[in-house]
Amino acid sequence: MSEALQMKRASRNLVLFTGSEFIGTIGSSIYMFGIGLFVLGLTGSATNFALTMLCSMVPRILLSPVAGHLVDRWPKKIVAVISHALMALTMAIVLSYTLAFELSLPLIYGTAAMLAIFATFAGISLTASIANFVDENRIQRAVSLTQSSNSLAAILGPIAGGVMFGFFSIEVFLICHALAYSIVTLLVANMHFNLFRSFASEDDQPEEQLPMLTSIKEGALYVKNHPLLFAIMTVALWVNFFFMASAVGLPFIFVEVLEGTSNQLGVVQSMLGAGTLLTSIYLSTRKEIKKPIKTVRGGLLFISLALGLMAIPLLISMPNLGFAAFYMGIALLMGVLMVIVNTPIQVLLHKTTPDHYKGRVFGLIEMLASGISPLGIVLFGFLYDSVSPQWILIVSAALLFLVTLYGMRPSRVKDTEPKTEVKEELAETLSS
């Protein structure tokens, strides 16, 4: 294949990938918004709504390592296409049952679990393939466009869902979700997944097929013995954990403590998505970040500062519009910083991980990230009922600041391009 044709197909892949992410996310956002309101209207119980969310979370936590193992063993395109097709088929079956009978809670719970299972395989297979279907110079653009399309869909989804819920029945939500994943399946099926995948030497070949548990352990061992990946992963986990102090605390502080309105809170929370969207679009037009470790370290330190600044309206008296504007600025800043941190991390993961380890590496990240967030939600939920919120924010910010300084210290990780020989030698050692 000529280089010109290869680059043309890479550009086409980028368009198809971004479109599939946007359509899949907005379809899911509309469905989740509608099904949440449907459950609340059907039962009037927040517990049943929480159970729906739990059914969507637990499969991701449990099955991400399994999905990573299978993605490394099987062709990634086949995994991605089949997973998306099964999501569309699941929604078509649920729609048919609902039209014949009626939508019930057990069916909703089961649907949430099935969609989460298939989404885990689909997400990991696509994420692990980015460096294979776009050229190295456009990995950052692919990551940024994914974040921007997801942010835009996350903003528009609830708006569209709210309008639709007032005019249409729940069957329309099921139809939209089924159509969305049908379109995504077609888009993914038309992508070229192995454009930039080559086995130039014997050392580049994947290891022999191993039992699942052994394979998963090898993936974890690879991360543990890779200084850069291990440092990034451990710090990222702490960031996810401490970020829950903001996610859990902001609604409680804004409405219960400061007595702001729910409309104002909605505007404040939308600023997070706006910051993410704008920064993702900006980074997608820029050259790759030259010093990713320095950028990540600086971004994390500023996130800890922003987390601490959230305590100011609790320490200094402000008028209603004053603290609302203040938190809008903080949320916008948080959205900007999250993209500045996440984008170089993902680019580094793609560039420092051999193809035959990517599924397990991203599966491990998915499991740990999905598992640490519920733990943070439970812990900080308890703390906000027991401790003054300003101290929770201040202590969390200080701990995040210290974790970043220690975990990302220059003596541990630095901005040096990992050499292919070193990566492959490490992978060969672990496989032997």
C-alpha positions in Angstrom: 0.0 0.0 0.0 1.4 3.4 -0.9 1.9 6.0 1.8 -0.6 8.4 0.2 -3.3 5.7 0.2 -2.4 4.8 3.8 -2.7 8.4 5.0 -6.0 8.8 3.1 -7.4 5.7 4.8 -6.1 7.0 8.2 -8.0 10.2 7.7 -11.1 8.2 6.8 -10.7 6.1 9.9 -10.4 9.3 12.0 -13.7 10.6 10.7 -15.5 7.2 11.1 -14.1 6.8 14.6 -15.1 10.2 15.8 -18.5 9.8 14.3 -19.0 6.5 15.9 -18.0 7.8 19.3 -20.4 10.8 19.1 -23.4 8.8 17.8 -22.8 6.0 20.4 -22.4 8.4 23.3 -25.4 10.7 22.4 -27.6 7.6 21.9 -26.5 6.2 25.2 -27.0 9.6 27.0 -30.5 10.0 25.6 -31.4 6.4 26.6 -29.9 6.7 30.1 -31.6 10.0 30.8 -35.0 8.6 29.6 -34.7 5.3 31.4 -33.7 7.1 34.6 -36.8 9.3 34.5 -38.9 6.2 33.6 -37.7 4.2 36.6 -38.2 7.2 38.9 -41.7 7.7 37.5 -42.5 4.0 37.7 -41.3 3.4 41.3 -40.7 6.8 42.8 -37.6 5.3 44.4 -34.1 6.6 44.2 -32.9 3.1 45.3 -34.3 1.5 42.1 -32.6 4.3 40.1 -29.3 3.6 41.9 -29.7 -0.1 41.1 -29.9 0.7 37.4 -26.7 2.6 37.7 -25.1 -0.3 39.6 -26.1 -2.8 36.9 -24.2 -0.6 34.5 -21.1 -0.3 36.6 -20.4 -3.8 38.1 -19.9 -5.6 34.7 -17.3 -3.1 33.7 -15.4 -3.6 36.9 -15.5 -7.4 36.7 -15.1 -8.0 33.0 -12.5 -5.4 31.9 -9.5 -7.7 32.5 -11.3 -10.5 30.6 -12.1 -8.1 27.8 -8.5 -7.0 27.6 -7.3 -10.5 27.4 -9.7 -11.4 24.6 -8.9 -8.2 22.7 -5.2 -9.1 22.7 -6.0 -12.6 21.5 -8.7 -12.0 18.9 -8.8 -9.5 16.0 -9.8 -6.1 17.5 -12.1 -5.2 14.7 -14.1 -8.4 15.0 -14.5 -7.8 18.8 -15.6 -4.2 18.2 -18.1 -4.9 15.4 -19.7 -7.9 17.2 -19.9 -6.0 20.5 -21.7 -3.0 18.9 -23.9 -5.3 16.9 -24.9 -7.2 20.1 -25.8 -3.9 21.7 -28.1 -3.0 18.8 -29.6 -6.5 18.9 -30.2 -6.2 22.7 -32.1 -3.0 22.3 -34.1 -4.5 19.4 -35.1 -7.4 21.5 -36.0 -5.2 24.4 -38.1 -3.0 22.1 -40.0 -6.0 20.7 -40.7 -7.3 24.2 -41.9 -3.9 25.3 -44.2 -3.5 22.4 -45.7 -7.0 23.0 -45.9 -6.7 26.8 -44.5 -3.9 28.9 -41.2 -2.6 30.1 -40.5 -3.9 33.7 -37.8 -3.3 36.3 -36.1 -6.7 35.9 -35.9 -6.2 32.2 -34.4 -2.7 32.7 -31.8 -4.1 35.1 -30.9 -7.0 32.8 -30.7 -4.7 29.8 -28.3 -2.3 31.7 -26.1 -5.3 32.6 -26.0 -6.7 29.1 -25.2 -3.3 27.5 -22.4 -2.8 30.1 -20.9 -6.1 29.2 -20.9 -5.5 25.5 -19.8 -1.9 25.9 -16.8 -3.0 27.9 -15.6 -5.2 25.0 -16.4 -2.5 22.4 -14.7 0.3 24.3 -11.5 -1.6 25.1 -11.2 -3.0 21.5 -11.5 0.5 20.0 -9.3 2.3 22.5 -6.5 -0.4 22.1 -6.7 0.1 18.3 -6.2 3.8 18.0 -2.5 3.6 17.2 -3.3 1.0 14.5 -5.9 2.9 12.5 -4.3 6.4 12.6 -0.7 7.4 12.1 1.5 8.2 15.0 1.4 12.0 14.4 -2.4 12.0 14.7 -2.9 9.9 17.9 -3.3 13.1 19.9 -5.9 14.4 17.4 -7.8 11.1 17.6 -7.8 11.1 21.4 -8.8 14.8 21.5 -11.6 14.4 19.0 -12.9 11.4 21.0 -13.1 13.5 24.1 -14.7 16.4 22.3 -17.3 14.3 20.7 -18.1 12.5 24.0 -18.3 15.9 25.8 -20.6 17.3 23.1 -22.8 14.2 23.2 -22.9 14.3 27.0 -24.1 17.9 26.9 -26.7 17.4 24.1 -27.9 14.0 25.3 -29.7 15.1 28.5 -31.1 18.1 26.7 -32.5 16.0 23.9 -33.6 13.3 26.4 -35.5 15.9 28.5 -37.4 17.3 25.5 -38.2 13.8 24.2 -39.4 12.5 27.5 -42.1 15.2 27.6 -43.4 14.3 24.1 -42.7 10.6 23.4 -43.1 7.2 25.0 -40.2 5.1 26.4 -40.4 3.0 23.2 -39.0 6.0 21.2 -35.9 6.0 23.5 -35.4 2.3 22.8 -35.7 2.9 19.1 -33.1 5.7 19.2 -30.7 3.6 21.2 -31.0 0.7 18.8 -30.6 2.9 15.8 -27.6 4.6 17.3 -25.7 1.3 17.8 -26.8 0.0 14.4 -25.1 3.1 12.8 -22.1 2.7 15.0 -21.7 -0.9 14.0 -21.7 0.1 10.3 -19.2 2.9 10.9 -16.8 0.6 12.8 -17.2 -2.2 10.3 -15.9 0.2 7.5 -12.7 1.2 9.4 -9.3 -0.3 8.6 -7.9 -1.5 11.9 -4.5 -2.7 10.8 -3.2 0.3 8.7 -0.2 0.9 10.9 0.3 -2.5 12.4 3.4 -4.4 11.3 5.4 -7.3 12.7 8.9 -6.2 11.5 10.8 -8.9 13.4 10.3 -12.0 15.4 10.4 -10.0 18.7 7.4 -8.0 17.6 5.2 -11.1 17.5 2.6 -11.6 20.2 3.4 -14.3 22.8 1.9 -17.7 22.5 -1.7 -18.1 23.6 -1.9 -18.5 27.3 -4.7 -19.4 29.7 -6.8 -16.4 30.6 -5.7 -15.9 34.2 -2.0 -16.3 33.2 -2.5 -13.8 30.4 -4.2 -11.3 32.7 -1.4 -11.6 35.2 1.2 -11.0 32.5 -0.6 -7.8 31.5 -0.5 -6.6 35.2 3.1 -7.6 35.5 4.0 -5.7 32.3 2.4 -2.5 33.8 4.1 -3.1 37.2 7.5 -3.5 35.6 7.1 -0.5 33.2 8.2 2.6 35.3 6.3 5.1 33.1 3.0 3.1 32.8 3.0 2.2 36.5 3.6 5.8 37.6 0.9 7.2 35.4 -1.6 4.5 36.4 -1.1 4.8 40.1 -1.3 8.6 40.1 -4.3 8.5 37.8 -6.1 6.2 40.2 -5.6 8.7 43.1 -6.8 11.5 40.9 -10.0 9.6 40.1 -10.5 9.0 43.8 -9.9 12.5 45.0 -12.0 13.9 42.1 -15.0 12.3 43.8 -14.6 14.9 46.5 -15.6 17.4 43.9 -18.2 15.3 42.1 -20.0 14.3 45.3 -19.4 17.5 47.2 -20.4 20.2 44.6 -24.2 19.4 44.5 -24.3 19.0 48.3 -22.4 22.2 48.9 -24.1 24.3 46.3 -27.7 23.3 47.1 -27.7 22.2 50.8 -25.0 24.4 52.3 -25.0 27.5 50.2 -28.7 27.2 49.3 -28.2 27.8 45.5 -30.9 26.7 43.1 -31.0 23.5 41.1 -31.0 25.6 37.8 -27.9 27.3 38.9 -26.3 24.0 39.7 -27.1 22.7 36.3 -25.4 25.7 34.7 -22.3 25.1 36.9 -22.1 21.4 36.0 -22.5 22.2 32.3 -19.3 24.3 32.5 -17.3 21.2 33.2 -18.5 19.7 29.9 -17.9 23.1 28.1 -14.3 23.2 29.4 -13.7 19.6 28.3 -15.2 20.3 24.8 -13.4 23.5 24.1 -10.0 22.2 25.2 -10.4 18.9 23.3 -11.2 20.8 20.1 -8.2 23.0 20.7 -5.8 20.1 21.2 -7.1 18.3 18.2 -5.8 21.2 16.0 -2.4 21.4 17.7 0.8 19.4 17.3 1.5 16.7 19.8 2.5 17.9 23.2 6.3 17.7 23.4 6.7 17.3 27.1 3.7 15.1 28.2 5.0 14.2 31.7 5.7 17.9 32.6 2.2 18.8 31.2 0.5 16.0 33.2 2.4 17.0 36.4 1.4 20.6 36.0 -2.2 19.8 35.2 -2.5 17.6 38.3 -1.1 20.3 40.5 -3.5 22.8 39.1 -6.4 20.3 39.6 -5.5 20.0 43.3 -5.4 23.8 43.5 -8.8 24.1 41.9 -10.2 21.5 44.3 -8.9 23.5 47.3 -10.3 26.7 45.9 -13.8 25.2 46.0 -13.7 25.7 49.7 -13.5 29.5 49.4 -17.3 30.3 49.3 -17.5 28.1 52.5 -14.9 30.3 54.3 -15.9 33.7 52.9 -19.4 35.0 52.7 -20.6 35.5 49.1 -23.9 36.6 47.5 -25.8 34.0 45.5 -24.7 35.2 42.1 -21.2 35.6 43.4 -20.6 31.9 44.5 -22.6 30.7 41.5 -20.2 32.6 39.1 -17.2 31.4 41.2 -18.2 27.7 40.9 -18.9 28.2 37.2 -15.3 29.3 36.8 -13.9 26.5 38.8 -16.0 23.9 36.8 -14.7 25.4 33.5 -11.1 25.2 34.8 -11.6 21.6 35.9 -12.9 20.7 32.5 -9.9 22.3 30.8 -7.4 20.6 33.2 -8.9 17.2 32.9 -8.3 17.2 29.1 -4.8 18.6 29.5 -4.0 15.7 31.9 -6.0 12.9 30.1 -4.8 13.6 26.5 -1.0 13.2 27.0 -1.6 10.2 29.3 -3.6 8.4 26.6 -1.1 9.3 23.9 1.7 8.0 26.1 -0.1 4.7 26.8 -0.6 4.1 23.0 3.1 4.9 22.3 4.7 2.9 25.1 2.6 -0.2 25.0 3.2 -3.0 22.4 0.2 -4.0 20.4 -0.1 -7.4 22.0 -0.3 -5.9 25.5 -2.7 -3.0 24.8 -5.9 -4.8 25.4 -4.8 -6.0 28.8 -3.3 -2.6 29.8 -6.4 -0.7 28.9 -8.6 -3.4 30.4 -6.7 -3.1 33.7 -7.0 0.7 33.6 -10.8 0.4 32.9 -11.2 -2.0 35.9 -9.2 0.1 38.3 -10.8 3.4 37.2 -14.3 2.0 37.3 -13.7 0.4 40.7 -12.1 3.4 42.4 -14.9 5.8 41.5 -17.7 4.0 43.4 -15.4 3.6 46.4 -14.8 7.4 46.3 -18.5 8.1 46.0 -19.3 6.0 49.1 -16.5 7.4 51.2 -17.0 11.0 50.4 -20.7 10.7 50.6 -20.2 9.5 54.2 -17.7 12.2 55.0 -19.9 15.0 53.7 -22.6 13.9 56.2 -20.1 13.8 59.0 -17.4 16.5 58.5 -17.4 20.2 57.5 -17.2 20.2 53.7 -14.5 22.9 53.5 -12.1 20.6 55.4 -12.8 17.7 53.1 -12.0 19.8 50.1 -8.8 21.3 51.6 -7.5 18.0 52.9 -8.3 16.2 49.6 -6.6 19.0 47.6 -3.5 18.8 49.9 -3.3 15.0 49.6 -3.7 15.1 45.8 -0.9 17.8 45.6 1.4 15.6 47.6 0.6 12.4 45.7 1.3 14.2 42.4 4.6 15.6 43.7 5.7 12.2 44.9 4.3 9.9 42.2 5.3 12.2 39.3 8.7 13.3 40.7 11.3 13.9 38.0 13.6 11.1 39.4 10.8 8.6 38.8 9.4 9.7 35.4 10.7 12.2 32.9 10.1 13.3 29.3 12.2 10.9 27.3 10.8 9.1 24.3 10.8 5.4 25.1 12.9 3.4 22.6 11.3 0.6 20.7 14.2 -1.7 21.6 13.6 -1.1 25.3 9.9 -1.7 25.1 10.2 -4.9 23.1 13.0 -6.2 25.4 10.8 -5.7 28.4 7.9 -7.4 26.7 10.1 -10.3 25.6 11.4 -10.7 29.1 8.0 -10.8 30.6 6.8 -13.4 28.1 9.8 -15.7 28.7 
